[in-house]
Each structure stands twice: as C-alpha cells, then as structure tokens.
Amino acid sequence: MNPFTYIDQIDALTPEIPPDSIVSRTIVSEPGVRVILFGFAAGQELSEHTAARPALIHVLRGSATLTAGGQPHEAGPGAMLVMQPNLPHSVVAREEVVLLLYLYSNPPD
C-alpha cells in the first residue's frame, strides 16, 4: 500500500454537474479524516444543518455564500471555513461551485 496519495488537479475529479443538482465524491476516507469533493450547480443549496464532527470547507472554483453560526460569508476560490462540531451552517451556490469538505474525527491542529 502506498503511504501517500497525490492528486494534481483535484477539481478535475468533480463529476459533471447537471443543472439543478449537487454531486459529490469521496476522495479520502481514513480513520482521522474524510474528504468529500462537492459540485453545486448555480442556485443549489444545502440548507442549514450541523455536523457532529469538526469540519472544514475549502472553495476550489466558483462562488457561494457560506453561512456559519448565522454569519454569511461570500466565498470564492481559495476561501476556507473551519467549523467546530454542531455549528449550524449552510451553503448556497451563487454560480457553479466546487468545494472540498473535510470531516475530522478529532479537531484539526
């Protein structure tokens, strides 16, 4: 088993994003972290919810409104949102957006 994974163009792994859809693909599933690549068509949203684990959202492409703890943030490529467990949050794609979601078993360092 290889002790590392290298991905040159991670957003290229995004499945085709049909109109009015959200697609996802698990990229990493390890004991300490799960990494999921999401693609949102313009106008799609994940309504407010919580996660039992610490989480991090990293926007790769496009733009979205990321709301955490009731505070909206206009996020574009390179934006990152780090969240503690059980924090209410939501995502609204203003245009087609690709992001990574990291779900940690333990708080990130």
N, CA and C of each residue as an Amber inpcrd file, in Angstrom:
protein
   327
   0.8490000  -1.1860000   0.0000000   0.0000000   0.0000000   0.0000000
   0.8890000   1.2420000   0.0000000   0.5550000   2.1990000  -0.8420000
   1.3190000   3.4320000  -0.9520000   1.0750000   4.2870000   0.2920000
   2.1250000   4.8720000   0.9070000   1.9420000   5.6700000   2.1280000
   1.4380000   7.0940000   1.8670000   1.1500000   7.4490000   0.6150000
   0.6370000   8.7810000   0.3230000  -0.2490000   8.7360000  -0.9120000
  -1.0300000   9.8060000  -1.0680000  -1.8550000   9.9970000  -2.2620000
  -1.5390000  11.3780000  -2.8070000  -1.2600000  11.4710000  -4.0880000
  -1.0140000  12.7470000  -4.7370000  -2.0430000  12.9290000  -5.8410000
  -2.7320000  14.0760000  -5.8350000  -3.7240000  14.4040000  -6.8610000
  -3.3190000  15.7510000  -7.4360000  -3.0040000  15.7880000  -8.7140000
  -2.5020000  17.0030000  -9.3560000  -3.5830000  18.0670000  -9.5390000
  -4.7540000  17.6960000  -9.9910000  -5.8560000  18.6310000 -10.2600000
  -7.1240000  18.1020000  -9.6050000  -7.2880000  18.3760000  -8.3250000
  -8.3920000  17.7700000  -7.5870000  -9.7610000  18.1820000  -8.1240000
  -9.9140000  19.4350000  -8.5780000 -11.2370000  19.8210000  -9.0750000
 -11.5910000  19.1220000 -10.3820000 -10.5850000  18.5600000 -11.0730000
 -10.8540000  17.7910000 -12.2920000 -11.5460000  16.4620000 -11.9760000
 -11.5230000  16.0440000 -10.7110000 -12.1980000  14.8080000 -10.3020000
 -13.6950000  15.0060000 -10.0820000 -14.1480000  16.2420000 -10.1700000
 -15.5690000  16.5280000  -9.9680000 -16.3860000  15.8840000 -11.0820000
 -17.3870000  15.0850000 -10.7160000 -18.2780000  14.5700000 -11.7610000
 -18.9770000  15.7270000 -12.4710000 -19.4940000  15.4820000 -13.6610000
 -20.2610000  16.5100000 -14.3660000 -21.4000000  16.9720000 -13.4640000
 -21.6400000  18.2760000 -13.4160000 -22.6720000  18.8440000 -12.5470000
 -23.8830000  19.2030000 -13.3970000 -24.9020000  18.3500000 -13.4070000
 -26.1030000  18.6810000 -14.1800000 -26.8130000  19.8930000 -13.5770000
 -27.5900000  20.6260000 -14.3960000 -28.3730000  21.7480000 -13.8520000
 -29.2540000  21.2560000 -12.7020000 -29.4630000  22.1280000 -11.7260000
 -30.3300000  21.8270000 -10.5770000 -29.8650000  20.6230000  -9.7780000
 -28.5280000  20.4270000  -9.6930000 -28.0050000  19.2540000  -8.9950000
 -26.8430000  19.6030000  -8.0810000 -26.6090000  18.6940000  -7.1450000
 -25.4070000  18.6880000  -6.3240000 -24.8100000  17.2940000  -6.4710000
 -23.5150000  17.2400000  -6.7950000 -22.8400000  15.9520000  -6.9210000
 -21.7250000  15.8890000  -5.8860000 -21.3710000  14.6800000  -5.4890000
 -20.2840000  14.5270000  -4.5190000 -19.5180000  13.2500000  -4.7940000
 -18.2740000  13.2630000  -4.3300000 -17.4030000  12.1060000  -4.4980000
 -16.4360000  12.0910000  -3.3190000 -16.3700000  10.9850000  -2.5990000
 -15.4100000  10.8520000  -1.5050000 -14.0360000  10.6410000  -2.0980000
 -13.0820000  11.4980000  -1.7050000 -11.7170000  11.4570000  -2.2100000
 -10.8100000  10.6980000  -1.2450000 -11.0140000  10.9260000   0.0640000
 -10.2100000  10.2890000   1.1050000 -11.1480000   9.7930000   2.1890000
 -10.9160000   8.5750000   2.6380000 -11.6520000   8.0400000   3.7760000
 -10.6520000   7.2860000   4.6440000 -10.1710000   7.9750000   5.6610000
  -9.1610000   7.4490000   6.5760000  -9.7120000   7.5240000   7.9950000
  -9.0710000   6.8460000   8.9440000  -9.5770000   6.8930000  10.3260000
  -9.7120000   8.3070000  10.9020000  -8.8170000   9.2450000  10.5560000
  -8.8770000  10.5750000  11.1430000  -9.6210000  11.6170000  10.3380000
  -9.8450000  11.3450000   9.0370000 -10.4570000  12.3690000   8.1910000
 -11.1630000  11.7340000   6.9950000 -12.2410000  12.3750000   6.5930000
 -12.9380000  12.0140000   5.3630000 -12.9890000  13.2890000   4.5280000
 -12.6030000  13.2090000   3.2570000 -12.5910000  14.3700000   2.3700000
 -13.5560000  14.0940000   1.2210000 -14.5060000  15.0250000   1.0320000
 -15.5470000  14.8530000   0.0180000 -15.4730000  16.0390000  -0.9390000
 -15.4280000  15.7470000  -2.2280000 -15.4370000  16.7600000  -3.2790000
 -16.8910000  16.9870000  -3.6860000 -17.3480000  18.2360000  -3.5930000
 -18.7190000  18.5930000  -3.9470000 -18.7320000  19.4920000  -5.1720000
 -19.7340000  19.3220000  -6.0180000 -20.0130000  20.2360000  -7.1110000
 -21.4670000  20.6570000  -7.0260000 -21.7120000  21.9610000  -6.9820000
 -23.0700000  22.5180000  -6.9050000 -23.3690000  23.2410000  -8.2020000
 -24.4980000  22.9680000  -8.8090000 -24.9680000  23.7910000  -9.9270000
 -25.3800000  25.1480000  -9.3630000 -25.3370000  26.1710000 -10.2000000
 -25.7340000  27.5090000  -9.7670000 -27.1200000  27.4790000  -9.1410000
 -27.2720000  28.1390000  -7.9990000 -28.5590000  28.2250000  -7.3270000
 -28.8600000  27.0850000  -6.3730000 -28.0530000  26.0420000  -6.3690000
 -28.3060000  24.9160000  -5.4660000 -27.8160000  25.2540000  -4.0660000
 -28.4210000  24.5890000  -3.0670000 -28.0240000  24.8690000  -1.6920000
 -28.1550000  23.6480000  -0.8040000 -27.3340000  23.6550000   0.2380000
 -27.5160000  22.7390000   1.3550000 -28.0860000  23.5940000   2.4710000
 -29.3200000  23.3130000   2.8610000 -29.9510000  24.1240000   3.8930000
 -29.2260000  23.9410000   5.2230000 -29.5190000  24.8150000   6.1530000
 -28.8110000  24.8090000   7.4330000 -28.8860000  23.4390000   8.0990000
 -27.7350000  22.9850000   8.5600000 -27.6150000  21.6960000   9.2280000
 -26.3900000  21.7550000  10.1360000 -26.1360000  20.6770000  10.8670000
 -24.9520000  20.5930000  11.7180000 -24.2160000  19.2940000  11.4090000
 -22.9680000  19.2480000  11.8290000 -22.1620000  18.0230000  11.7300000
 -21.6540000  17.7120000  13.1270000 -21.6590000  16.4570000  13.4900000
 -21.2190000  16.0430000  14.8230000 -19.6990000  16.1160000  14.9690000
 -19.0070000  16.2910000  13.8410000 -17.5470000  16.3100000  13.8560000
 -17.0400000  17.6780000  13.4230000 -15.7930000  18.0280000  13.7970000
 -15.1990000  19.2530000  13.2540000 -15.1430000  19.1420000  11.7310000
 -15.3130000  20.2690000  11.0430000 -15.3430000  20.2510000   9.5860000
 -14.6430000  21.4800000   9.0200000 -14.2020000  21.3500000   7.7770000
 -13.5490000  22.4420000   7.0590000 -14.0770000  22.4330000   5.6380000
 -14.4840000  23.5960000   5.1360000 -14.9080000  23.7560000   3.7440000
 -13.8540000  24.5940000   3.0410000 -13.4040000  24.1240000   1.8750000
 -12.4080000  24.8450000   1.0700000 -12.9820000  25.0020000  -0.3370000
 -13.2220000  26.2390000  -0.7530000 -13.7760000  26.5080000  -2.0820000
 -12.6510000  26.4360000  -3.1080000 -12.8490000  25.6270000  -4.1450000
 -11.8530000  25.4690000  -5.2100000 -12.1760000  26.3210000  -6.4310000
 -13.4570000  26.3980000  -6.7800000 -13.8650000  27.0650000  -8.0200000
 -15.2760000  27.6160000  -7.8360000 -15.5470000  28.7740000  -8.4250000
 -16.8830000  29.3520000  -8.3550000 -17.0670000  30.2090000  -7.1180000
 -18.3280000  30.5170000  -6.8150000 -18.6150000  31.3440000  -5.6430000
 -19.8860000  30.8560000  -4.9640000 -19.8850000  31.0240000  -3.6360000
 -21.0140000  30.5730000  -2.8290000 -21.1250000  31.4400000  -1.5910000
 -22.3020000  31.4380000  -1.0110000 -22.4890000  32.0420000   0.3010000
 -22.3940000  30.9140000   1.3200000 -21.3900000  30.9990000   2.1860000
 -21.2080000  30.0420000   3.2760000 -21.6810000  30.7320000   4.5420000
 -22.6710000  30.1580000   5.2000000 -23.1780000  30.7370000   6.4370000
 -22.8380000  29.7890000   7.5750000 -22.2200000  30.3330000   8.6240000
 -21.8390000  29.5330000   9.7950000 -22.2070000  30.3210000  11.0420000
 -22.9470000  29.6770000  11.9360000 -23.3610000  30.3590000  13.1550000
 -24.1560000  31.6160000  12.8880000 -24.9090000  31.6430000  11.7840000
 -25.7400000  32.7740000  11.4310000 -25.0120000  33.8990000  10.7120000
 -23.7100000  33.7510000  10.4690000 -22.9330000  34.7870000   9.7950000
 -22.6220000  34.3710000   8.3580000 -23.1620000  35.1030000   7.3630000
 -22.8900000  34.7620000   5.9630000 -21.5270000  35.2940000   5.5120000
 -20.8810000  34.5350000   4.6390000 -19.5950000  34.9130000   4.0520000
 -19.6700000  34.6510000   2.5610000 -19.3140000  35.6500000   1.7600000
 -19.2710000  35.4870000   0.3140000 -17.9130000  34.8740000  -0.0180000
 -17.9200000  33.6360000  -0.4760000 -16.6960000  32.8610000  -0.6410000
 -16.4140000  32.5600000  -2.1030000 -15.1600000  32.7170000  -2.4840000
 -14.6960000  32.3860000  -3.8240000 -13.5060000  31.4510000  -3.7350000
 -12.8420000  31.1960000  -4.8580000 -11.7080000  30.2740000  -4.8710000
 -10.6660000  30.6320000  -3.8180000 -10.2860000  29.6380000  -3.0550000
  -9.2910000  29.8200000  -2.0060000  -9.8850000  30.0810000  -0.6350000
 -11.1800000  30.3970000  -0.5530000 -11.8060000  30.6500000   0.7480000
 -11.8950000  29.3550000   1.5460000 -11.7900000  29.5060000   2.8660000
 -11.8380000  28.3520000   3.7540000 -12.6860000  28.7070000   4.9690000
 -13.4910000  27.7660000   5.4110000 -14.3220000  27.9210000   6.5930000
 -14.0580000  26.7280000   7.5050000 -13.5830000  26.9850000   8.7170000
 -13.2980000  25.9340000   9.6980000 -14.3840000  25.9950000  10.7600000
 -14.9920000  24.8370000  11.0610000 -16.1360000  24.8080000  11.9740000
 -15.9560000  23.7800000  13.0800000 -16.3870000  24.1610000  14.2550000
 -16.4200000  23.2540000  15.3920000 -17.6320000  22.3350000  15.2510000
 -17.6480000  21.2040000  15.9610000 -18.8030000  20.2970000  15.8800000
 -20.1020000  21.0110000  16.2750000 -21.1840000  20.5920000  15.6550000
 -22.5470000  21.0230000  15.9700000 -22.8360000  22.4960000  15.6570000
 -22.0120000  23.1270000  14.8340000 -22.2530000  24.5130000  14.4410000
 -23.2270000  24.5330000  13.2620000 -24.3500000  25.2440000  13.3750000
 -25.2610000  25.3330000  12.2330000 -24.5710000  26.0400000  11.0560000
 -24.7150000  25.4690000   9.8660000 -24.0970000  26.0560000   8.6790000
 -24.8890000  25.6690000   7.4370000 -24.6770000  26.4620000   6.3550000
 -25.3480000  26.1910000   5.0850000 -24.4650000  26.6660000   3.9450000
 -24.7980000  26.1970000   2.7340000 -24.0690000  26.5620000   1.5190000
 -25.0910000  26.9060000   0.4500000 -24.9010000  28.0640000  -0.2170000
 -25.7350000  28.4530000  -1.3570000 -24.7940000  28.8100000  -2.5020000
 -24.9100000  28.0940000  -3.6220000 -24.0560000  28.3360000  -4.7930000
 -24.5980000  29.5210000  -5.5770000 -23.8170000  30.5920000  -5.6790000
 -24.2290000  31.7530000  -6.4820000 -23.9910000  31.4790000  -7.9620000
 -23.0100000  30.6480000  -8.2550000 -22.7130000  30.1510000  -9.6000000
 -22.2500000  28.7180000  -9.4040000 -21.9310000  28.0110000 -10.4680000
 -21.4170000  26.6590000 -10.2820000 -20.2070000  26.7290000  -9.3550000
 -20.1920000  25.8950000  -8.3470000 -19.1200000  25.9310000  -7.3500000
 -18.6280000  24.5140000  -7.0680000 -17.3160000  24.3980000  -6.8790000
 -16.6820000  23.1380000  -6.4940000 -15.9610000  23.3960000  -5.1810000
 -16.1910000  22.5220000  -4.2130000 -15.5430000  22.6930000  -2.9120000
 -15.1610000  21.3440000  -2.3290000 -14.2340000  21.4040000  -1.3900000
 -13.8430000  20.2350000  -0.6210000 -14.4100000  20.3710000   0.7830000
 -14.9460000  19.2760000   1.3120000 -15.4020000  19.2110000   2.6900000
 -14.5300000  18.1980000   3.4130000 -13.8800000  18.6420000   4.4720000
 -13.0680000  17.7700000   5.3220000 -13.8540000  17.5250000   6.6040000
 -14.1000000  16.2760000   6.9480000 -14.7470000  15.9040000   8.2000000
 -13.7100000  15.1880000   9.0540000 -13.4010000  15.7610000  10.2030000
 -12.3530000  15.2240000  11.0750000 -12.9370000  14.3730000  12.1920000
 -12.1950000  13.3450000  12.5720000 -12.5730000  12.5640000  13.7580000
 -12.1410000  13.2960000  15.0010000 -11.0560000  14.0460000  14.9130000
 -10.5360000  14.8530000  16.0100000 -10.3700000  16.2710000  15.5010000
 -10.3370000  17.2680000  16.3920000 -10.1290000  18.6440000  15.9190000
  -8.8260000  18.7660000  15.1400000  -8.8440000  19.5510000  14.0200000
  -7.6020000  19.7420000  13.2510000  -6.6030000  20.5490000  14.0660000
  -5.3180000  20.3090000  13.8240000  -4.2750000  21.0710000  14.5280000
  -4.2490000  22.4880000  14.0510000
